[in-house]
Amino acid sequence: MSLFFTGTSDLPQQARLHNTRLLRGCGLALALVAVLLVSYFTWSQGLAGLAGAGLGVTLVAGFFGADLVALSRTKGSRAAVVAGVLISLYLGKLIAVLLILLMFRNTPGIDHPALIVSVIVGAVSAGMAGLVLWAKLRITYVSP
């Protein structure tokens, strides 16, 4: 079961409402972190900070967002298929992020510390949101 289907499955209404509130709360918290990062680096470093933090936040959103898209596409698939997709996707994402970072490493107009801090803070925040979600989501373990 993916995060996209926690609200539309055969869960009781109370569990669906709980999951929806939890997903919205985590989403808003991550959006707040992104806004704070971009705002701070824009204020402190100008347009270069905006470019660096914006690129960092975009990389993190794409990195973690790709998993959500993959989970939504593999709904109803066997666990081995989902695991294979996610493992392959993870390897592809690591290579893509590495290549993107290498492409922008000598680019003028990008504050590289802002990029690095935004990637680290964004990834840690997304990881913490994921832990909260999986710890508190109400899901059905056994079909009735």
Residue pairs with C-beta under 8 A, 6 or more apart in sequence:
1 9
1 139
1 140
2 68
2 71
2 72
2 74
2 75
3 23
3 68
3 71
3 133
3 137
4 68
4 71
4 72
4 75
5 72
5 75
6 16
6 19
6 20
6 23
6 137
6 138
6 139
7 16
7 19
7 20
7 23
8 16
9 16
9 139
9 140
10 140
10 143
10 144
11 19
11 138
11 139
11 140
15 138
15 139
18 138
19 137
19 138
22 132
22 133
22 136
22 137
23 133
26 129
26 132
26 133
29 125
29 129
30 122
30 125
30 126
30 129
33 121
33 122
33 125
34 57
34 61
34 122
37 53
37 56
37 57
37 114
37 117
37 118
37 121
37 122
38 50
38 53
38 54
38 57
38 118
40 49
40 53
41 49
41 50
41 52
41 53
41 111
41 114
41 117
41 118
42 49
42 50
42 53
43 49
45 52
45 111
45 114
47 109
48 109
48 110
48 111
48 114
49 111
49 114
51 109
51 110
51 111
51 114
52 110
52 111
52 112
52 113
52 114
52 115
52 118
53 111
53 114
53 115
53 117
53 118
55 104
55 110
55 115
55 118
56 114
56 115
56 116
56 117
56 118
56 119
56 122
57 118
57 122
59 97
59 100
59 101
59 119
59 122
60 118
60 119
60 122
60 123
60 126
61 122
62 93
63 93
63 97
63 123
63 126
64 123
64 126
64 130
66 89
66 93
67 86
67 89
70 85
70 86
70 89
71 82
71 86
74 81
74 82
74 85
77 85
101 115
104 110
104 115
105 112
